[in-house]
Amino acid sequence: MELHDVWFVLIAVLWTGYFFLEGFDFGVGVLTRLLGRDRRERRVLINTIGPVWDGNEVWLLTAVGATFAAFPDWYATLLSGFYLPLLLILVCLILRGLAFEYRAKRPEERWQTNWERAIFWCSLLPAFLWGMAFANIVRGVAIDAGKEYTGGLLDLVNPYALLGGATTLVLFTFHGAVFTALKTVGGIRVRARALAVRLGSAAAVLAVVFLGWTQLDRGDAATLVALAVAAGALLAAVRAIAAGREGWSFAFSGATVVAVVALLFLALYPNVMPSTLHPDWSLTVSNSSSSDYTLTIMTWLAALATPLVLLYQGWTYWVFRKRIGTQHIADDASPQEPART
């Protein structure tokens, strides 16, 4: 296996980690309006991800940075062709971070409600747009012989991409509902279980159609295995949450996200961005990668830094592992209240 193949796998792993962690993160953000009945319950939901949301986004920064360094042509074509959707995602992530930090700085209900709405919309839109983006990457876009994207914004809005966006949105919200049930006590926990069953059923329908379409269009034996794993894990997650086994359900919902992302990257390889204009103009792992020297240096750096990042993030989740409920929330927020509480 060549170094550019290794880095394709590593980038796939980084995106998988990002969607596994930020997936339930986005899901909880969406649930602040769907599940939280009042300010106190919405604060409970926000507190479940308060200590970890920013750490989850490190995976995105690392994935984008690794793409820039290992596959500069892929990075350039992707960011130029998908400029507006990615810009909207970036704006949402910035506003979402501000909402987490500033929501509790003032006690007024209007102030906190507006920031909570920002958390909702800035969780919903990226969850949808990431699915659209990756669906278009797998499907292929208009790339010419000069590795330039020649399509327009409307070319990215197609039935397959819209289905991909709907699938990731519902799947992430289901993942977030399972995480909420795992991290809370009382009425929120009970309602999160019930909502997770309904969301899981909807996610199963969307995933079967989207992944089946992908399999028919670009699939092989490896993607078929990933499809089977995704379907089995999703059904197991729904059954586990219906039985009140939140830990197993979260493990299975996470496995579903991993299998879905793996299927997309397996369907993509050896391309990184297929061209719909001519197969020879597609960006591949070989014609869009950096030099072997660059990839070698990156490999050594990744081998040294990755274990430290994993240990630190694992320690964070361990420290904040306890369940919370409305009884842990103070009556009124104050300007001195710490962020993300």
C-alpha positions as CSV (number, residue, x, y, z in Angstrom):
1,M,0.0,0.0,0.0
2,E,1.4,3.4,-1.0
3,L,1.5,6.3,1.3
4,H,-1.2,8.2,-0.5
5,D,-3.5,5.2,0.1
6,V,-2.6,5.2,3.8
7,W,-3.5,8.8,4.0
8,F,-6.8,8.3,2.3
9,V,-7.6,5.7,4.9
10,L,-6.4,8.1,7.7
11,I,-8.5,10.9,6.4
12,A,-11.5,8.6,6.2
13,V,-10.8,7.7,9.9
14,L,-10.7,11.4,10.8
15,W,-14.0,12.1,9.1
16,T,-15.5,9.0,10.7
17,G,-14.4,10.2,14.2
18,Y,-15.8,13.6,13.4
19,F,-19.2,12.3,12.4
20,F,-19.4,9.8,15.3
21,L,-18.7,12.6,17.9
22,E,-20.2,15.6,16.2
23,G,-23.1,13.5,15.0
24,F,-24.6,13.2,18.5
25,D,-23.5,16.7,19.2
26,F,-25.5,18.0,16.3
27,G,-28.4,15.7,17.3
28,V,-28.6,17.1,20.8
29,G,-28.6,20.6,19.4
30,V,-31.6,19.8,17.2
31,L,-33.3,18.2,20.2
32,T,-33.1,21.4,22.2
33,R,-36.2,22.5,20.3
34,L,-37.8,19.1,19.8
35,L,-37.3,17.6,23.2
36,G,-36.8,20.4,25.6
37,R,-40.1,21.7,27.0
38,D,-38.8,24.7,28.9
39,R,-35.5,26.6,29.6
40,R,-34.5,24.3,32.3
41,E,-34.8,21.2,30.1
42,R,-33.0,22.9,27.3
43,R,-30.2,23.7,29.7
44,V,-30.0,20.0,30.7
45,L,-29.7,19.1,27.0
46,I,-27.0,21.7,26.4
47,N,-25.1,20.6,29.5
48,T,-24.9,17.0,28.1
49,I,-22.6,18.2,25.4
50,G,-21.2,21.4,27.0
51,P,-17.9,20.0,28.1
52,V,-17.2,18.1,24.8
53,W,-18.6,19.9,21.8
54,D,-15.5,22.0,21.1
55,G,-13.3,18.9,21.5
56,N,-15.4,17.1,18.9
57,E,-14.7,19.8,16.4
58,V,-11.0,19.1,16.6
59,W,-11.6,16.1,14.4
60,L,-13.0,18.4,11.7
61,L,-10.0,20.7,11.9
62,T,-7.6,17.7,11.7
63,A,-9.5,16.2,8.8
64,V,-9.4,19.4,6.8
65,G,-5.8,20.1,7.6
66,A,-4.8,16.5,6.7
67,T,-6.6,16.9,3.4
68,F,-4.8,20.1,2.7
69,A,-1.4,18.6,3.4
70,A,-1.8,15.1,1.9
71,F,-4.1,15.9,-1.1
72,P,-3.8,19.6,-2.0
73,D,-5.6,19.2,-5.4
74,W,-8.5,17.5,-3.6
75,Y,-8.6,20.3,-1.0
76,A,-8.4,23.1,-3.7
77,T,-11.1,21.6,-5.9
78,L,-13.4,20.7,-3.0
79,L,-13.3,24.1,-1.3
80,S,-13.6,26.1,-4.6
81,G,-16.5,23.9,-5.9
82,F,-18.4,23.6,-2.7
83,Y,-17.5,27.1,-1.5
84,L,-21.0,28.4,-0.6
85,P,-22.2,25.2,1.3
86,L,-19.0,24.9,3.2
87,L,-19.1,28.6,4.0
88,L,-22.6,28.2,5.4
89,I,-21.4,25.3,7.5
90,L,-18.4,27.4,8.8
91,V,-20.7,30.3,9.7
92,C,-23.1,27.9,11.5
93,L,-20.2,26.4,13.5
94,I,-19.0,29.8,14.5
95,L,-22.4,31.0,15.6
96,R,-23.0,27.7,17.4
97,G,-19.8,28.1,19.4
98,L,-20.8,31.7,20.3
99,A,-24.2,30.4,21.3
100,F,-22.7,27.9,23.7
101,E,-20.4,30.5,25.2
102,Y,-22.7,33.5,25.4
103,R,-26.1,32.0,26.2
104,A,-25.5,32.0,29.9
105,K,-23.8,35.4,30.1
106,R,-27.1,37.2,30.7
107,P,-30.2,36.0,32.7
108,E,-32.9,37.5,30.4
109,E,-35.2,34.9,28.9
110,R,-35.1,36.6,25.4
111,W,-31.3,36.6,25.4
112,Q,-31.1,32.9,26.2
113,T,-33.9,31.9,23.9
114,N,-32.3,33.6,20.9
115,W,-29.0,31.8,21.5
116,E,-30.8,28.5,22.0
117,R,-32.5,29.0,18.6
118,A,-29.1,29.6,17.2
119,I,-27.9,26.3,18.6
120,F,-30.9,24.5,17.0
121,W,-30.5,26.0,13.5
122,C,-26.7,25.9,13.6
123,S,-26.9,22.2,14.5
124,L,-29.6,21.3,12.0
125,L,-28.1,23.0,8.9
126,P,-24.6,21.4,9.2
127,A,-26.0,18.0,9.9
128,F,-28.0,18.3,6.6
129,L,-25.3,20.1,4.5
130,W,-22.5,17.6,5.4
131,G,-24.7,14.8,4.1
132,M,-25.3,16.7,0.9
133,A,-21.6,17.5,0.5
134,F,-20.4,13.9,0.9
135,A,-23.2,12.6,-1.4
136,N,-22.0,14.9,-4.1
137,I,-18.4,13.9,-3.6
138,V,-19.3,10.2,-4.0
139,R,-21.7,10.9,-6.9
140,G,-19.2,13.0,-8.8
141,V,-19.2,16.6,-9.9
142,A,-18.2,18.5,-13.0
143,I,-14.4,18.6,-13.0
144,D,-12.5,19.5,-16.1
145,A,-9.0,18.4,-17.3
146,G,-7.4,21.2,-15.3
147,K,-8.9,19.8,-12.0
148,E,-11.3,22.7,-11.8
149,Y,-14.9,22.5,-10.8
150,T,-17.0,23.9,-13.6
151,G,-20.5,23.4,-12.3
152,G,-22.7,25.8,-10.4
153,L,-24.4,25.8,-7.0
154,L,-27.6,24.3,-8.4
155,D,-25.7,21.3,-9.7
156,L,-25.0,20.3,-6.1
157,V,-28.8,20.3,-5.3
158,N,-29.9,17.0,-6.8
159,P,-32.1,14.2,-5.5
160,Y,-29.2,12.0,-4.4
161,A,-27.6,14.8,-2.5
162,L,-30.9,15.9,-0.9
163,L,-31.5,12.3,0.2
164,G,-28.0,12.2,1.6
165,G,-28.6,15.3,3.6
166,A,-31.9,14.1,5.0
167,T,-30.3,10.8,5.9
168,T,-27.4,12.3,7.9
169,L,-29.8,14.8,9.6
170,V,-32.2,12.2,10.9
171,L,-29.4,9.7,11.7
172,F,-27.5,12.3,13.7
173,T,-30.6,13.4,15.5
174,F,-31.3,9.7,16.4
175,H,-27.7,9.4,17.6
176,G,-28.2,12.5,19.7
177,A,-31.5,11.2,21.2
178,V,-29.7,8.0,22.2
179,F,-26.9,10.0,23.7
180,T,-29.5,12.2,25.6
181,A,-31.1,9.1,27.0
182,L,-27.7,7.8,28.1
183,K,-26.7,11.1,29.8
184,T,-29.9,12.2,31.5
185,V,-32.3,11.2,34.2
186,G,-36.0,11.7,34.8
187,G,-38.6,12.8,32.2
188,I,-36.1,13.9,29.6
189,R,-34.6,10.4,29.6
190,V,-38.0,8.7,29.1
191,R,-39.0,11.1,26.3
192,A,-35.6,10.8,24.6
193,R,-36.0,7.0,24.5
194,A,-39.5,7.2,22.9
195,L,-38.3,9.9,20.4
196,A,-35.2,7.8,19.6
197,V,-37.4,4.8,18.6
198,R,-39.3,7.0,16.1
199,L,-36.2,8.7,14.8
200,G,-34.4,5.4,14.4
201,S,-37.3,4.0,12.3
202,A,-37.2,7.1,10.1
203,A,-33.4,6.9,9.8
204,A,-33.7,3.2,8.8
205,V,-36.0,4.0,5.9
206,L,-33.8,6.9,4.6
207,A,-30.6,5.0,5.1
208,V,-31.9,1.9,3.2
209,V,-32.8,4.1,0.2
210,F,-29.7,6.3,0.2
211,L,-27.2,3.5,0.9
212,G,-29.0,1.2,-1.6
213,W,-28.8,3.9,-4.2
214,T,-25.1,4.3,-3.5
215,Q,-24.6,0.5,-3.7
216,L,-26.3,0.2,-7.1
217,D,-24.5,3.2,-8.5
218,R,-20.9,2.7,-7.2
219,G,-20.9,-0.3,-4.9
220,D,-18.9,-3.5,-4.8
221,A,-18.5,-6.4,-2.3
222,A,-16.8,-4.2,0.3
223,T,-19.6,-1.5,0.3
224,L,-22.2,-4.3,0.4
225,V,-20.6,-5.5,3.7
226,A,-20.6,-1.9,5.0
227,L,-24.3,-1.6,4.1
228,A,-25.2,-4.8,5.9
229,V,-23.3,-3.6,9.0
230,A,-25.0,-0.3,8.9
231,A,-28.4,-1.8,8.6
232,G,-27.8,-4.4,11.3
233,A,-26.3,-1.9,13.7
234,L,-29.2,0.6,13.2
235,L,-31.8,-2.0,13.8
236,A,-29.9,-3.2,16.9
237,A,-29.7,0.4,18.2
238,V,-33.5,0.9,17.8
239,R,-34.2,-2.4,19.6
240,A,-31.8,-1.6,22.4
241,I,-33.2,1.9,23.1
242,A,-36.7,0.5,23.0
243,A,-35.6,-2.0,25.7
244,G,-34.1,0.8,27.8
245,R,-30.4,-0.3,27.2
246,E,-29.0,3.1,26.3
247,G,-25.3,2.1,26.5
248,W,-25.8,-0.7,23.9
249,S,-28.0,1.5,21.8
250,F,-25.3,4.3,21.7
251,A,-22.7,1.8,20.8
252,F,-24.8,0.5,17.9
253,S,-25.9,3.9,16.7
254,G,-22.2,4.9,16.7
255,A,-21.4,1.8,14.7
256,T,-24.1,2.8,12.2
257,V,-22.5,6.2,11.7
258,V,-19.1,4.5,11.3
259,A,-20.5,2.0,8.8
260,V,-22.2,4.7,6.7
261,V,-19.1,6.8,6.5
262,A,-17.0,3.7,5.7
263,L,-19.4,2.8,2.9
264,L,-19.1,6.3,1.3
265,F,-15.3,6.3,1.4
266,L,-15.2,2.7,0.0
267,A,-17.5,3.7,-2.8
268,L,-15.3,6.7,-3.5
269,Y,-11.9,4.9,-3.5
270,P,-9.5,5.2,-5.5
271,N,-11.1,8.5,-6.5
272,V,-11.3,11.4,-4.1
273,M,-13.6,13.5,-6.4
274,P,-15.0,11.7,-9.5
275,S,-15.5,13.8,-12.6
276,T,-18.9,13.6,-14.3
277,L,-17.4,15.1,-17.5
278,H,-14.8,12.4,-18.2
279,P,-13.5,9.5,-16.1
280,D,-9.9,10.5,-16.9
281,W,-10.4,13.9,-15.3
282,S,-11.4,12.5,-11.9
283,L,-9.2,13.3,-8.9
284,T,-7.7,10.2,-7.5
285,V,-5.5,9.3,-4.5
286,S,-2.5,9.2,-6.9
287,N,-2.9,12.3,-9.1
288,S,-4.0,14.7,-6.3
289,S,-1.6,13.7,-3.5
290,S,1.5,15.4,-2.1
291,S,5.0,14.0,-2.6
292,D,6.2,10.9,-0.8
293,Y,8.5,13.1,1.3
294,T,5.7,15.2,2.6
295,L,3.5,12.2,3.3
296,T,6.4,10.5,5.2
297,I,6.9,13.6,7.5
298,M,3.1,13.7,8.1
299,T,3.0,10.1,9.0
300,W,5.6,10.4,11.7
301,L,3.9,13.5,13.1
302,A,0.5,11.8,13.1
303,A,2.0,8.7,14.9
304,L,3.3,11.0,17.7
305,A,0.4,13.3,18.1
306,T,-2.7,11.1,17.6
307,P,-2.3,9.0,20.8
308,L,-2.0,12.1,22.9
309,V,-5.2,13.6,21.4
310,L,-7.1,10.4,21.9
311,L,-6.0,10.1,25.5
312,Y,-7.0,13.6,26.3
313,Q,-10.4,13.4,24.7
314,G,-11.1,10.0,26.3
315,W,-10.2,11.5,29.7
316,T,-12.6,14.4,29.1
317,Y,-15.5,12.0,28.4
318,W,-14.6,10.0,31.5
319,V,-14.6,13.1,33.8
320,F,-18.0,14.2,32.5
321,R,-19.5,10.7,32.4
322,K,-22.3,11.2,35.0
323,R,-26.0,11.7,34.2
324,I,-27.7,15.0,34.8
325,G,-31.3,16.2,35.1
326,T,-33.4,19.2,35.9
327,Q,-32.6,18.9,39.6
328,H,-29.0,19.7,38.8
329,I,-30.0,23.1,37.2
330,A,-30.1,26.3,39.2
331,D,-33.4,28.2,39.1
332,D,-32.0,31.2,37.2
333,A,-28.9,31.8,35.1
334,S,-26.8,34.7,36.1
335,P,-24.2,36.7,34.1
336,Q,-21.5,35.1,36.2
337,E,-22.7,31.6,35.3
338,P,-19.9,29.6,33.7
339,A,-20.3,28.9,30.0
340,R,-21.9,25.7,28.8
341,T,-24.0,25.3,32.0
